[in-house]
Amino acid sequence: MRSRFTDKEKQQILKEGRSKGAIERVCKKYDISASTFYRWRSRVGVQEADPILHLRSLQLENRRLKHRVAELSLDYTILRSALINDRENEC
């Protein structure tokens, strides 16, 4: 699902919430929940605080996604093989 805010917009919203200290008002202004604001802040905080942690997080996510692609590829191969075998048995 695509966010309605770009990363740059999110950073601006976080900056506004930080500088004014009124998170509720900022959330209401942009029609986002406080939990969304804090989730964005925690993600951006990791990126700003320690680029090594952010890199590690991206590497783990990449590994997880590669594993998922491999699983789906295997499922596809099995289903395709079963479909071909069914067609051969019908003839």
PyMOL Python script that loads the backbone (N, CA, C, O; Angstrom):
from pymol import cmd

cmd.read_pdbstr("""\
ATOM      1  N   MET A   1       0.831  -1.180   0.000  1.00  0.00           N
ATOM      2  CA  MET A   1       0.000   0.000   0.000  1.00  0.00           C
ATOM      3  C   MET A   1       0.874   1.241   0.000  1.00  0.00           C
ATOM      4  O   MET A   1       1.809   1.343   0.795  1.00  0.00           O
ATOM      5  N   ARG A   2       0.586   2.166  -0.864  1.00  0.00           N
ATOM      6  CA  ARG A   2       1.365   3.383  -0.991  1.00  0.00           C
ATOM      7  C   ARG A   2       0.856   4.413   0.008  1.00  0.00           C
ATOM      8  O   ARG A   2      -0.349   4.608   0.164  1.00  0.00           O
ATOM      9  N   SER A   3       1.789   5.061   0.672  1.00  0.00           N
ATOM     10  CA  SER A   3       1.449   6.110   1.618  1.00  0.00           C
ATOM     11  C   SER A   3       1.016   7.353   0.857  1.00  0.00           C
ATOM     12  O   SER A   3       1.468   7.599  -0.261  1.00  0.00           O
ATOM     13  N   ARG A   4       0.144   8.126   1.468  1.00  0.00           N
ATOM     14  CA  ARG A   4      -0.271   9.358   0.795  1.00  0.00           C
ATOM     15  C   ARG A   4       0.735  10.477   1.011  1.00  0.00           C
ATOM     16  O   ARG A   4       0.605  11.556   0.434  1.00  0.00           O
ATOM     17  N   PHE A   5       1.748  10.218   1.849  1.00  0.00           N
ATOM     18  CA  PHE A   5       2.800  11.193   2.100  1.00  0.00           C
ATOM     19  C   PHE A   5       4.136  10.657   1.605  1.00  0.00           C
ATOM     20  O   PHE A   5       4.453   9.483   1.797  1.00  0.00           O
ATOM     21  N   THR A   6       4.911  11.516   0.973  1.00  0.00           N
ATOM     22  CA  THR A   6       6.258  11.130   0.555  1.00  0.00           C
ATOM     23  C   THR A   6       7.165  11.150   1.785  1.00  0.00           C
ATOM     24  O   THR A   6       6.791  11.677   2.833  1.00  0.00           O
ATOM     25  N   ASP A   7       8.350  10.577   1.648  1.00  0.00           N
ATOM     26  CA  ASP A   7       9.298  10.593   2.756  1.00  0.00           C
ATOM     27  C   ASP A   7       9.654  12.017   3.160  1.00  0.00           C
ATOM     28  O   ASP A   7       9.809  12.323   4.342  1.00  0.00           O
ATOM     29  N   LYS A   8       9.779  12.868   2.171  1.00  0.00           N
ATOM     30  CA  LYS A   8      10.114  14.267   2.457  1.00  0.00           C
ATOM     31  C   LYS A   8       8.989  14.945   3.238  1.00  0.00           C
ATOM     32  O   LYS A   8       9.246  15.696   4.179  1.00  0.00           O
ATOM     33  N   GLU A   9       7.746  14.678   2.846  1.00  0.00           N
ATOM     34  CA  GLU A   9       6.603  15.240   3.570  1.00  0.00           C
ATOM     35  C   GLU A   9       6.544  14.710   5.001  1.00  0.00           C
ATOM     36  O   GLU A   9       6.261  15.457   5.937  1.00  0.00           O
ATOM     37  N   LYS A  10       6.811  13.424   5.159  1.00  0.00           N
ATOM     38  CA  LYS A  10       6.825  12.838   6.500  1.00  0.00           C
ATOM     39  C   LYS A  10       7.868  13.513   7.379  1.00  0.00           C
ATOM     40  O   LYS A  10       7.607  13.822   8.542  1.00  0.00           O
ATOM     41  N   GLN A  11       9.046  13.739   6.818  1.00  0.00           N
ATOM     42  CA  GLN A  11      10.101  14.404   7.582  1.00  0.00           C
ATOM     43  C   GLN A  11       9.680  15.818   7.969  1.00  0.00           C
ATOM     44  O   GLN A  11       9.975  16.278   9.072  1.00  0.00           O
ATOM     45  N   GLN A  12       8.998  16.499   7.069  1.00  0.00           N
ATOM     46  CA  GLN A  12       8.530  17.852   7.369  1.00  0.00           C
ATOM     47  C   GLN A  12       7.479  17.827   8.481  1.00  0.00           C
ATOM     48  O   GLN A  12       7.497  18.676   9.373  1.00  0.00           O
ATOM     49  N   ILE A  13       6.577  16.867   8.430  1.00  0.00           N
ATOM     50  CA  ILE A  13       5.552  16.729   9.469  1.00  0.00           C
ATOM     51  C   ILE A  13       6.206  16.433  10.814  1.00  0.00           C
ATOM     52  O   ILE A  13       5.831  17.014  11.833  1.00  0.00           O
ATOM     53  N   LEU A  14       7.186  15.528  10.816  1.00  0.00           N
ATOM     54  CA  LEU A  14       7.896  15.204  12.056  1.00  0.00           C
ATOM     55  C   LEU A  14       8.637  16.420  12.601  1.00  0.00           C
ATOM     56  O   LEU A  14       8.654  16.666  13.807  1.00  0.00           O
ATOM     57  N   LYS A  15       9.240  17.165  11.705  1.00  0.00           N
ATOM     58  CA  LYS A  15       9.968  18.363  12.123  1.00  0.00           C
ATOM     59  C   LYS A  15       9.009  19.385  12.735  1.00  0.00           C
ATOM     60  O   LYS A  15       9.312  20.019  13.746  1.00  0.00           O
ATOM     61  N   GLU A  16       7.863  19.526  12.107  1.00  0.00           N
ATOM     62  CA  GLU A  16       6.854  20.454  12.621  1.00  0.00           C
ATOM     63  C   GLU A  16       6.363  20.016  14.006  1.00  0.00           C
ATOM     64  O   GLU A  16       6.184  20.846  14.898  1.00  0.00           O
ATOM     65  N   GLY A  17       6.152  18.739  14.173  1.00  0.00           N
ATOM     66  CA  GLY A  17       5.705  18.224  15.473  1.00  0.00           C
ATOM     67  C   GLY A  17       6.768  18.392  16.538  1.00  0.00           C
ATOM     68  O   GLY A  17       6.455  18.637  17.703  1.00  0.00           O
ATOM     69  N   ARG A  18       8.019  18.261  16.144  1.00  0.00           N
ATOM     70  CA  ARG A  18       9.138  18.399  17.074  1.00  0.00           C
ATOM     71  C   ARG A  18       9.325  19.850  17.494  1.00  0.00           C
ATOM     72  O   ARG A  18       9.522  20.144  18.673  1.00  0.00           O
ATOM     73  N   SER A  19       9.264  20.745  16.530  1.00  0.00           N
ATOM     74  CA  SER A  19       9.554  22.147  16.829  1.00  0.00           C
ATOM     75  C   SER A  19       8.424  22.814  17.611  1.00  0.00           C
ATOM     76  O   SER A  19       8.684  23.623  18.502  1.00  0.00           O
ATOM     77  N   LYS A  20       7.207  22.493  17.296  1.00  0.00           N
ATOM     78  CA  LYS A  20       6.090  23.124  17.985  1.00  0.00           C
ATOM     79  C   LYS A  20       5.736  22.399  19.278  1.00  0.00           C
ATOM     80  O   LYS A  20       5.118  22.978  20.171  1.00  0.00           O
ATOM     81  N   GLY A  21       6.129  21.129  19.374  1.00  0.00           N
ATOM     82  CA  GLY A  21       5.848  20.360  20.575  1.00  0.00           C
ATOM     83  C   GLY A  21       4.379  20.017  20.750  1.00  0.00           C
ATOM     84  O   GLY A  21       3.966  19.577  21.823  1.00  0.00           O
ATOM     85  N   ALA A  22       3.594  20.212  19.713  1.00  0.00           N
ATOM     86  CA  ALA A  22       2.167  19.921  19.790  1.00  0.00           C
ATOM     87  C   ALA A  22       1.829  18.827  18.788  1.00  0.00           C
ATOM     88  O   ALA A  22       1.302  19.083  17.705  1.00  0.00           O
ATOM     89  N   ILE A  23       2.141  17.631  19.172  1.00  0.00           N
ATOM     90  CA  ILE A  23       1.945  16.499  18.260  1.00  0.00           C
ATOM     91  C   ILE A  23       0.475  16.323  17.906  1.00  0.00           C
ATOM     92  O   ILE A  23       0.147  16.048  16.752  1.00  0.00           O
ATOM     93  N   GLU A  24      -0.411  16.478  18.877  1.00  0.00           N
ATOM     94  CA  GLU A  24      -1.843  16.314  18.598  1.00  0.00           C
ATOM     95  C   GLU A  24      -2.319  17.296  17.537  1.00  0.00           C
ATOM     96  O   GLU A  24      -3.085  16.931  16.646  1.00  0.00           O
ATOM     97  N   ARG A  25      -1.866  18.534  17.632  1.00  0.00           N
ATOM     98  CA  ARG A  25      -2.283  19.560  16.685  1.00  0.00           C
ATOM     99  C   ARG A  25      -1.755  19.246  15.278  1.00  0.00           C
ATOM    100  O   ARG A  25      -2.468  19.416  14.289  1.00  0.00           O
ATOM    101  N   VAL A  26      -0.510  18.789  15.200  1.00  0.00           N
ATOM    102  CA  VAL A  26       0.085  18.437  13.912  1.00  0.00           C
ATOM    103  C   VAL A  26      -0.640  17.238  13.308  1.00  0.00           C
ATOM    104  O   VAL A  26      -0.910  17.210  12.107  1.00  0.00           O
ATOM    105  N   CYS A  27      -0.952  16.257  14.137  1.00  0.00           N
ATOM    106  CA  CYS A  27      -1.666  15.069  13.645  1.00  0.00           C
ATOM    107  C   CYS A  27      -3.040  15.454  13.115  1.00  0.00           C
ATOM    108  O   CYS A  27      -3.469  14.963  12.071  1.00  0.00           O
ATOM    109  N   LYS A  28      -3.714  16.316  13.821  1.00  0.00           N
ATOM    110  CA  LYS A  28      -5.040  16.759  13.378  1.00  0.00           C
ATOM    111  C   LYS A  28      -4.927  17.554  12.071  1.00  0.00           C
ATOM    112  O   LYS A  28      -5.745  17.389  11.166  1.00  0.00           O
ATOM    113  N   LYS A  29      -3.916  18.409  11.983  1.00  0.00           N
ATOM    114  CA  LYS A  29      -3.720  19.235  10.785  1.00  0.00           C
ATOM    115  C   LYS A  29      -3.539  18.374   9.537  1.00  0.00           C
ATOM    116  O   LYS A  29      -4.087  18.687   8.480  1.00  0.00           O
ATOM    117  N   TYR A  30      -2.760  17.275   9.661  1.00  0.00           N
ATOM    118  CA  TYR A  30      -2.468  16.423   8.508  1.00  0.00           C
ATOM    119  C   TYR A  30      -3.354  15.179   8.450  1.00  0.00           C
ATOM    120  O   TYR A  30      -3.178  14.316   7.590  1.00  0.00           O
ATOM    121  N   ASP A  31      -4.305  15.103   9.373  1.00  0.00           N
ATOM    122  CA  ASP A  31      -5.249  13.980   9.426  1.00  0.00           C
ATOM    123  C   ASP A  31      -4.533  12.630   9.514  1.00  0.00           C
ATOM    124  O   ASP A  31      -4.793  11.716   8.731  1.00  0.00           O
ATOM    125  N   ILE A  32      -3.630  12.531  10.485  1.00  0.00           N
ATOM    126  CA  ILE A  32      -2.948  11.265  10.767  1.00  0.00           C
ATOM    127  C   ILE A  32      -3.134  10.952  12.246  1.00  0.00           C
ATOM    128  O   ILE A  32      -3.409  11.848  13.043  1.00  0.00           O
ATOM    129  N   SER A  33      -2.984   9.693  12.610  1.00  0.00           N
ATOM    130  CA  SER A  33      -3.112   9.326  14.013  1.00  0.00           C
ATOM    131  C   SER A  33      -1.789   9.565  14.731  1.00  0.00           C
ATOM    132  O   SER A  33      -0.732   9.661  14.107  1.00  0.00           O
ATOM    133  N   ALA A  34      -1.871   9.658  16.039  1.00  0.00           N
ATOM    134  CA  ALA A  34      -0.661   9.839  16.840  1.00  0.00           C
ATOM    135  C   ALA A  34       0.246   8.623  16.694  1.00  0.00           C
ATOM    136  O   ALA A  34       1.470   8.757  16.676  1.00  0.00           O
ATOM    137  N   SER A  35      -0.353   7.431  16.589  1.00  0.00           N
ATOM    138  CA  SER A  35       0.473   6.225  16.438  1.00  0.00           C
ATOM    139  C   SER A  35       1.244   6.255  15.122  1.00  0.00           C
ATOM    140  O   SER A  35       2.386   5.799  15.058  1.00  0.00           O
ATOM    141  N   THR A  36       0.623   6.793  14.072  1.00  0.00           N
ATOM    142  CA  THR A  36       1.327   6.939  12.790  1.00  0.00           C
ATOM    143  C   THR A  36       2.496   7.894  12.952  1.00  0.00           C
ATOM    144  O   THR A  36       3.596   7.618  12.475  1.00  0.00           O
ATOM    145  N   PHE A  37       2.264   9.016  13.624  1.00  0.00           N
ATOM    146  CA  PHE A  37       3.327   9.990  13.860  1.00  0.00           C
ATOM    147  C   PHE A  37       4.493   9.340  14.599  1.00  0.00           C
ATOM    148  O   PHE A  37       5.647   9.499  14.201  1.00  0.00           O
ATOM    149  N   TYR A  38       4.196   8.611  15.670  1.00  0.00           N
ATOM    150  CA  TYR A  38       5.260   7.985  16.463  1.00  0.00           C
ATOM    151  C   TYR A  38       5.973   6.870  15.686  1.00  0.00           C
ATOM    152  O   TYR A  38       7.178   6.672  15.836  1.00  0.00           O
ATOM    153  N   ARG A  39       5.208   6.143  14.853  1.00  0.00           N
ATOM    154  CA  ARG A  39       5.827   5.101  14.025  1.00  0.00           C
ATOM    155  C   ARG A  39       6.797   5.730  13.031  1.00  0.00           C
ATOM    156  O   ARG A  39       7.912   5.239  12.856  1.00  0.00           O
ATOM    157  N   TRP A  40       6.380   6.810  12.381  1.00  0.00           N
ATOM    158  CA  TRP A  40       7.277   7.521  11.467  1.00  0.00           C
ATOM    159  C   TRP A  40       8.508   8.010  12.214  1.00  0.00           C
ATOM    160  O   TRP A  40       9.634   7.883  11.732  1.00  0.00           O
ATOM    161  N   ARG A  41       8.278   8.572  13.398  1.00  0.00           N
ATOM    162  CA  ARG A  41       9.391   9.125  14.170  1.00  0.00           C
ATOM    163  C   ARG A  41      10.382   8.038  14.567  1.00  0.00           C
ATOM    164  O   ARG A  41      11.593   8.262  14.546  1.00  0.00           O
ATOM    165  N   SER A  42       9.873   6.860  14.930  1.00  0.00           N
ATOM    166  CA  SER A  42      10.793   5.781  15.315  1.00  0.00           C
ATOM    167  C   SER A  42      11.606   5.292  14.120  1.00  0.00           C
ATOM    168  O   SER A  42      12.786   4.975  14.266  1.00  0.00           O
ATOM    169  N   ARG A  43      10.993   5.229  12.949  1.00  0.00           N
ATOM    170  CA  ARG A  43      11.721   4.801  11.753  1.00  0.00           C
ATOM    171  C   ARG A  43      12.751   5.828  11.330  1.00  0.00           C
ATOM    172  O   ARG A  43      13.888   5.481  11.009  1.00  0.00           O
ATOM    173  N   VAL A  44      12.361   7.076  11.328  1.00  0.00           N
ATOM    174  CA  VAL A  44      13.286   8.141  10.948  1.00  0.00           C
ATOM    175  C   VAL A  44      14.369   8.281  12.000  1.00  0.00           C
ATOM    176  O   VAL A  44      15.525   8.556  11.677  1.00  0.00           O
ATOM    177  N   GLY A  45      13.996   8.091  13.268  1.00  0.00           N
ATOM    178  CA  GLY A  45      14.965   8.177  14.353  1.00  0.00           C
ATOM    179  C   GLY A  45      16.074   7.163  14.198  1.00  0.00           C
ATOM    180  O   GLY A  45      17.239   7.475  14.445  1.00  0.00           O
ATOM    181  N   VAL A  46      15.731   5.953  13.793  1.00  0.00           N
ATOM    182  CA  VAL A  46      16.747   4.918  13.571  1.00  0.00           C
ATOM    183  C   VAL A  46      17.660   5.328  12.431  1.00  0.00           C
ATOM    184  O   VAL A  46      18.875   5.148  12.508  1.00  0.00           O
ATOM    185  N   GLN A  47      17.083   5.875  11.379  1.00  0.00           N
ATOM    186  CA  GLN A  47      17.879   6.288  10.224  1.00  0.00           C
ATOM    187  C   GLN A  47      18.816   7.426  10.592  1.00  0.00           C
ATOM    188  O   GLN A  47      19.981   7.433  10.196  1.00  0.00           O
ATOM    189  N   GLU A  48      18.299   8.396  11.359  1.00  0.00           N
ATOM    190  CA  GLU A  48      19.123   9.542  11.718  1.00  0.00           C
ATOM    191  C   GLU A  48      20.163   9.176  12.778  1.00  0.00           C
ATOM    192  O   GLU A  48      21.298   9.651  12.729  1.00  0.00           O
ATOM    193  N   ALA A  49      19.776   8.339  13.726  1.00  0.00           N
ATOM    194  CA  ALA A  49      20.645   8.036  14.850  1.00  0.00           C
ATOM    195  C   ALA A  49      21.824   7.154  14.453  1.00  0.00           C
ATOM    196  O   ALA A  49      22.963   7.433  14.826  1.00  0.00           O
ATOM    197  N   ASP A  50      21.556   6.107  13.710  1.00  0.00           N
ATOM    198  CA  ASP A  50      22.620   5.166  13.413  1.00  0.00           C
ATOM    199  C   ASP A  50      22.435   4.557  12.033  1.00  0.00           C
ATOM    200  O   ASP A  50      21.638   3.635  11.861  1.00  0.00           O
ATOM    201  N   PRO A  51      23.161   5.063  11.057  1.00  0.00           N
ATOM    202  CA  PRO A  51      23.019   4.527   9.704  1.00  0.00           C
ATOM    203  C   PRO A  51      23.378   3.047   9.618  1.00  0.00           C
ATOM    204  O   PRO A  51      22.868   2.341   8.748  1.00  0.00           O
ATOM    205  N   ILE A  52      24.240   2.570  10.501  1.00  0.00           N
ATOM    206  CA  ILE A  52      24.609   1.146  10.494  1.00  0.00           C
ATOM    207  C   ILE A  52      23.411   0.290  10.891  1.00  0.00           C
ATOM    208  O   ILE A  52      23.177  -0.761  10.295  1.00  0.00           O
ATOM    209  N   LEU A  53      22.645   0.737  11.899  1.00  0.00           N
ATOM    210  CA  LEU A  53      21.440   0.007  12.288  1.00  0.00           C
ATOM    211  C   LEU A  53      20.419   0.015  11.158  1.00  0.00           C
ATOM    212  O   LEU A  53      19.748  -0.985  10.903  1.00  0.00           O
ATOM    213  N   HIS A  54      20.312   1.138  10.498  1.00  0.00           N
ATOM    214  CA  HIS A  54      19.380   1.232   9.376  1.00  0.00           C
ATOM    215  C   HIS A  54      19.800   0.282   8.258  1.00  0.00           C
ATOM    216  O   HIS A  54      18.959  -0.409   7.684  1.00  0.00           O
ATOM    217  N   LEU A  55      21.083   0.244   7.951  1.00  0.00           N
ATOM    218  CA  LEU A  55      21.589  -0.657   6.920  1.00  0.00           C
ATOM    219  C   LEU A  55      21.306  -2.106   7.301  1.00  0.00           C
ATOM    220  O   LEU A  55      20.867  -2.897   6.466  1.00  0.00           O
ATOM    221  N   ARG A  56      21.556  -2.451   8.555  1.00  0.00           N
ATOM    222  CA  ARG A  56      21.309  -3.815   9.037  1.00  0.00           C
ATOM    223  C   ARG A  56      19.823  -4.161   8.900  1.00  0.00           C
ATOM    224  O   ARG A  56      19.466  -5.269   8.500  1.00  0.00           O
ATOM    225  N   SER A  57      18.979  -3.211   9.233  1.00  0.00           N
ATOM    226  CA  SER A  57      17.535  -3.405   9.109  1.00  0.00           C
ATOM    227  C   SER A  57      17.151  -3.662   7.652  1.00  0.00           C
ATOM    228  O   SER A  57      16.333  -4.537   7.366  1.00  0.00           O
ATOM    229  N   LEU A  58      17.736  -2.905   6.744  1.00  0.00           N
ATOM    230  CA  LEU A  58      17.460  -3.104   5.319  1.00  0.00           C
ATOM    231  C   LEU A  58      17.972  -4.449   4.824  1.00  0.00           C
ATOM    232  O   LEU A  58      17.328  -5.098   4.000  1.00  0.00           O
ATOM    233  N   GLN A  59      19.123  -4.865   5.322  1.00  0.00           N
ATOM    234  CA  GLN A  59      19.670  -6.166   4.926  1.00  0.00           C
ATOM    235  C   GLN A  59      18.767  -7.301   5.394  1.00  0.00           C
ATOM    236  O   GLN A  59      18.539  -8.260   4.658  1.00  0.00           O
ATOM    237  N   LEU A  60      18.256  -7.194   6.610  1.00  0.00           N
ATOM    238  CA  LEU A  60      17.351  -8.228   7.123  1.00  0.00           C
ATOM    239  C   LEU A  60      16.052  -8.269   6.322  1.00  0.00           C
ATOM    240  O   LEU A  60      15.541  -9.344   6.005  1.00  0.00           O
ATOM    241  N   GLU A  61      15.527  -7.094   6.000  1.00  0.00           N
ATOM    242  CA  GLU A  61      14.316  -7.030   5.195  1.00  0.00           C
ATOM    243  C   GLU A  61      14.562  -7.616   3.806  1.00  0.00           C
ATOM    244  O   GLU A  61      13.711  -8.335   3.283  1.00  0.00           O
ATOM    245  N   ASN A  62      15.701  -7.322   3.209  1.00  0.00           N
ATOM    246  CA  ASN A  62      16.058  -7.862   1.907  1.00  0.00           C
ATOM    247  C   ASN A  62      16.139  -9.389   1.958  1.00  0.00           C
ATOM    248  O   ASN A  62      15.639 -10.069   1.062  1.00  0.00           O
ATOM    249  N   ARG A  63      16.760  -9.919   2.991  1.00  0.00           N
ATOM    250  CA  ARG A  63      16.867 -11.370   3.144  1.00  0.00           C
ATOM    251  C   ARG A  63      15.484 -12.006   3.276  1.00  0.00           C
ATOM    252  O   ARG A  63      15.211 -13.046   2.678  1.00  0.00           O
ATOM    253  N   ARG A  64      14.617 -11.372   4.065  1.00  0.00           N
ATOM    254  CA  ARG A  64      13.263 -11.886   4.258  1.00  0.00           C
ATOM    255  C   ARG A  64      12.501 -11.882   2.930  1.00  0.00           C
ATOM    256  O   ARG A  64      11.802 -12.845   2.612  1.00  0.00           O
ATOM    257  N   LEU A  65      12.632 -10.815   2.166  1.00  0.00           N
ATOM    258  CA  LEU A  65      11.927 -10.729   0.888  1.00  0.00           C
ATOM    259  C   LEU A  65      12.459 -11.736  -0.125  1.00  0.00           C
ATOM    260  O   LEU A  65      11.684 -12.321  -0.882  1.00  0.00           O
ATOM    261  N   LYS A  66      13.773 -11.943  -0.147  1.00  0.00           N
ATOM    262  CA  LYS A  66      14.344 -12.941  -1.054  1.00  0.00           C
ATOM    263  C   LYS A  66      13.833 -14.339  -0.707  1.00  0.00           C
ATOM    264  O   LYS A  66      13.544 -15.141  -1.596  1.00  0.00           O
ATOM    265  N   HIS A  67      13.725 -14.620   0.578  1.00  0.00           N
ATOM    266  CA  HIS A  67      13.207 -15.921   1.027  1.00  0.00           C
ATOM    267  C   HIS A  67      11.760 -16.088   0.568  1.00  0.00           C
ATOM    268  O   HIS A  67      11.368 -17.160   0.108  1.00  0.00           O
ATOM    269  N   ARG A  68      10.981 -15.036   0.696  1.00  0.00           N
ATOM    270  CA  ARG A  68       9.579 -15.090   0.292  1.00  0.00           C
ATOM    271  C   ARG A  68       9.453 -15.289  -1.220  1.00  0.00           C
ATOM    272  O   ARG A  68       8.601 -16.057  -1.667  1.00  0.00           O
ATOM    273  N   VAL A  69      10.275 -14.618  -2.003  1.00  0.00           N
ATOM    274  CA  VAL A  69      10.264 -14.791  -3.461  1.00  0.00           C
ATOM    275  C   VAL A  69      10.613 -16.231  -3.819  1.00  0.00           C
ATOM    276  O   VAL A  69       9.998 -16.818  -4.710  1.00  0.00           O
ATOM    277  N   ALA A  70      11.587 -16.796  -3.134  1.00  0.00           N
ATOM    278  CA  ALA A  70      11.965 -18.189  -3.398  1.00  0.00           C
ATOM    279  C   ALA A  70      10.802 -19.130  -3.090  1.00  0.00           C
ATOM    280  O   ALA A  70      10.550 -20.067  -3.848  1.00  0.00           O
ATOM    281  N   GLU A  71      10.096 -18.893  -1.992  1.00  0.00           N
ATOM    282  CA  GLU A  71       8.935 -19.720  -1.646  1.00  0.00           C
ATOM    283  C   GLU A  71       7.857 -19.621  -2.723  1.00  0.00           C
ATOM    284  O   GLU A  71       7.298 -20.632  -3.147  1.00  0.00           O
ATOM    285  N   LEU A  72       7.576 -18.409  -3.155  1.00  0.00           N
ATOM    286  CA  LEU A  72       6.544 -18.213  -4.177  1.00  0.00           C
ATOM    287  C   LEU A  72       6.946 -18.839  -5.504  1.00  0.00           C
ATOM    288  O   LEU A  72       6.107 -19.388  -6.217  1.00  0.00           O
ATOM    289  N   SER A  73       8.212 -18.758  -5.829  1.00  0.00           N
ATOM    290  CA  SER A  73       8.704 -19.367  -7.060  1.00  0.00           C
ATOM    291  C   SER A  73       8.537 -20.883  -7.017  1.00  0.00           C
ATOM    292  O   SER A  73       8.141 -21.505  -8.003  1.00  0.00           O
ATOM    293  N   LEU A  74       8.842 -21.457  -5.876  1.00  0.00           N
ATOM    294  CA  LEU A  74       8.683 -22.901  -5.705  1.00  0.00           C
ATOM    295  C   LEU A  74       7.208 -23.292  -5.810  1.00  0.00           C
ATOM    296  O   LEU A  74       6.871 -24.277  -6.466  1.00  0.00           O
ATOM    297  N   ASP A  75       6.330 -22.520  -5.161  1.00  0.00           N
ATOM    298  CA  ASP A  75       4.891 -22.780  -5.264  1.00  0.00           C
ATOM    299  C   ASP A  75       4.437 -22.731  -6.715  1.00  0.00           C
ATOM    300  O   ASP A  75       3.680 -23.591  -7.165  1.00  0.00           O
ATOM    301  N   TYR A  76       4.898 -21.728  -7.440  1.00  0.00           N
ATOM    302  CA  TYR A  76       4.532 -21.571  -8.843  1.00  0.00           C
ATOM    303  C   TYR A  76       4.977 -22.792  -9.655  1.00  0.00           C
ATOM    304  O   TYR A  76       4.217 -23.319 -10.468  1.00  0.00           O
ATOM    305  N   THR A  77       6.204 -23.226  -9.425  1.00  0.00           N
ATOM    306  CA  THR A  77       6.741 -24.374 -10.164  1.00  0.00           C
ATOM    307  C   THR A  77       5.929 -25.633  -9.880  1.00  0.00           C
ATOM    308  O   THR A  77       5.615 -26.395 -10.795  1.00  0.00           O
ATOM    309  N   ILE A  78       5.592 -25.848  -8.623  1.00  0.00           N
ATOM    310  CA  ILE A  78       4.809 -27.029  -8.244  1.00  0.00           C
ATOM    311  C   ILE A  78       3.422 -26.980  -8.870  1.00  0.00           C
ATOM    312  O   ILE A  78       2.955 -27.976  -9.424  1.00  0.00           O
ATOM    313  N   LEU A  79       2.766 -25.837  -8.787  1.00  0.00           N
ATOM    314  CA  LEU A  79       1.420 -25.710  -9.354  1.00  0.00           C
ATOM    315  C   LEU A  79       1.433 -25.858 -10.877  1.00  0.00           C
ATOM    316  O   LEU A  79       0.543 -26.486 -11.452  1.00  0.00           O
ATOM    317  N   ARG A  80       2.419 -25.292 -11.510  1.00  0.00           N
ATOM    318  CA  ARG A  80       2.529 -25.406 -12.965  1.00  0.00           C
ATOM    319  C   ARG A  80       2.754 -26.863 -13.377  1.00  0.00           C
ATOM    320  O   ARG A  80       2.163 -27.341 -14.345  1.00  0.00           O
ATOM    321  N   SER A  81       3.599 -27.549 -12.645  1.00  0.00           N
ATOM    322  CA  SER A  81       3.857 -28.963 -12.922  1.00  0.00           C
ATOM    323  C   SER A  81       2.585 -29.792 -12.750  1.00  0.00           C
ATOM    324  O   SER A  81       2.293 -30.671 -13.561  1.00  0.00           O
ATOM    325  N   ALA A  82       1.836 -29.506 -11.695  1.00  0.00           N
ATOM    326  CA  ALA A  82       0.583 -30.228 -11.458  1.00  0.00           C
ATOM    327  C   ALA A  82      -0.415 -29.957 -12.576  1.00  0.00           C
ATOM    328  O   ALA A  82      -1.121 -30.868 -13.008  1.00  0.00           O
ATOM    329  N   LEU A  83      -0.481 -28.734 -13.044  1.00  0.00           N
ATOM    330  CA  LEU A  83      -1.397 -28.375 -14.124  1.00  0.00           C
ATOM    331  C   LEU A  83      -1.026 -29.107 -15.414  1.00  0.00           C
ATOM    332  O   LEU A  83      -1.900 -29.615 -16.117  1.00  0.00           O
ATOM    333  N   ILE A  84       0.245 -29.158 -15.717  1.00  0.00           N
ATOM    334  CA  ILE A  84       0.707 -29.855 -16.927  1.00  0.00           C
ATOM    335  C   ILE A  84       0.392 -31.342 -16.828  1.00  0.00           C
ATOM    336  O   ILE A  84      -0.047 -31.951 -17.804  1.00  0.00           O
ATOM    337  N   ASN A  85       0.617 -31.933 -15.646  1.00  0.00           N
ATOM    338  CA  ASN A  85       0.317 -33.363 -15.448  1.00  0.00           C
ATOM    339  C   ASN A  85      -1.171 -33.641 -15.598  1.00  0.00           C
ATOM    340  O   ASN A  85      -1.546 -34.666 -16.169  1.00  0.00           O
ATOM    341  N   ASP A  86      -2.031 -32.751 -15.098  1.00  0.00           N
ATOM    342  CA  ASP A  86      -3.483 -32.910 -15.247  1.00  0.00           C
ATOM    343  C   ASP A  86      -3.876 -32.892 -16.707  1.00  0.00           C
ATOM    344  O   ASP A  86      -4.691 -33.705 -17.142  1.00  0.00           O
ATOM    345  N   ARG A  87      -3.306 -31.976 -17.468  1.00  0.00           N
ATOM    346  CA  ARG A  87      -3.639 -31.865 -18.892  1.00  0.00           C
ATOM    347  C   ARG A  87      -3.201 -33.115 -19.641  1.00  0.00           C
ATOM    348  O   ARG A  87      -3.901 -33.580 -20.541  1.00  0.00           O
ATOM    349  N   GLU A  88      -2.040 -33.664 -19.272  1.00  0.00           N
ATOM    350  CA  GLU A  88      -1.543 -34.873 -19.947  1.00  0.00           C
ATOM    351  C   GLU A  88      -2.430 -36.066 -19.615  1.00  0.00           C
ATOM    352  O   GLU A  88      -2.655 -36.920 -20.473  1.00  0.00           O
ATOM    353  N   ASN A  89      -2.933 -36.141 -18.394  1.00  0.00           N
ATOM    354  CA  ASN A  89      -3.774 -37.266 -17.978  1.00  0.00           C
ATOM    355  C   ASN A  89      -5.149 -37.213 -18.622  1.00  0.00           C
ATOM    356  O   ASN A  89      -5.790 -38.250 -18.792  1.00  0.00           O
ATOM    357  N   GLU A  90      -5.618 -36.009 -18.987  1.00  0.00           N
ATOM    358  CA  GLU A  90      -6.910 -35.860 -19.640  1.00  0.00           C
ATOM    359  C   GLU A  90      -6.887 -36.388 -21.073  1.00  0.00           C
ATOM    360  O   GLU A  90      -7.894 -36.890 -21.574  1.00  0.00           O
ATOM    361  N   CYS A  91      -5.749 -36.273 -21.718  1.00  0.00           N
ATOM    362  CA  CYS A  91      -5.649 -36.658 -23.131  1.00  0.00           C
ATOM    363  C   CYS A  91      -5.565 -38.107 -23.306  1.00  0.00           C
ATOM    364  O   CYS A  91      -5.477 -38.588 -24.435  1.00  0.00           O
TER     365      CYS A  91
END
""", "prot")
cmd.dss("prot")
cmd.show_as("cartoon", "prot")
cmd.util.cbc("prot")
cmd.orient("prot")
